[in-house]
């Protein structure tokens, strides 16, 4: 994602596979040890790569690698909502998506791998903000597409602002997850999702 | 709030005033310098108190003081929503509350004083969790009372689950503010609040 496009284009297929292996290994290491606890040596050991390989793919060192891992974790946020997120054309698909989101964050519990990385990178740094903005924008677009499909097939009134409602859904999930991370309970996440879904259903 | 009740009861009126002055001064210092940047010496200087006074009121030292400041910032989250939050008996009061919340967080921008303190104390520590839970619970209760008043005066259907809808409102604000802290924009906060309000209005 953010910033990885240009660099990735210059890599061979084999190079891209190596880069991906380093990112996935680093992601695993960081999930286990935290972003400040995971050293480049640990990551090299786990991914069976040399120091020069790491710096070949991530010339900016650990910070650049952390950013790539954060981008990967952001992708995973959306991947974990599939196949439902790309299939929001019926009420049962919306319900399945809602259930998948609750299950995903229930399993994740109080620790958010992406949040850990964003905090380590510095939440207000341009790189972290760009990444967060891109995730929010992609997520909102996927939900907006779903709402528009419901409008196209006549299940939801066309008068509803699809983009604004999608923004409310993203905020609902974000707020519910933030509270879950403090309380350990999915109550608020479920209440927020169900309230947004009730509104969508009432705009029939 | 959390943990301060028993200690405060043993203080004289003058002692309570001194304790409050230390907490308010420390809150100001932390808002300016961050929780790790503000030293006990800075706080002593700003509040014109001695080392022994600080340790008299906060025997646990800086950590105990940070917790008291976090409790004060949590109170302020609710205070800043007044007089609207305690007056949610009409639609115009709900609209005024919604506008006050957006304005409050727009002014606050990307830095959340309470969030900074909770991060410094350790989000998953029992003390920080107790404090967060209490804030969420008080906030939800105030909103639930408002929804029940709307039900009592016939503006909202009694079939609506007041507590669950209040939970959705709290999550909506939390999510909108979290996104605002990353993007600098109130778009999601406003969309989330308006969606929750639309649901409330549609349950007439």
Interface residues (C-beta under 8 A of the other chain):
Chain A: X110 X118 X119 X123 X124 X128 X129 X132 X133 X136 X164 X165 X167 X168 X170 X171 X172 X173 X174 X175 X176 X178 X179 X181 X182 X183 X187 X188 X189 X191 X192 X194 X195 X196 X198 X199 X202
Chain B: X110 X118 X119 X123 X124 X128 X129 X132 X133 X136 X164 X165 X167 X168 X170 X171 X172 X173 X174 X175 X176 X178 X179 X181 X182 X183 X187 X188 X189 X191 X192 X194 X195 X196 X198 X199 X202
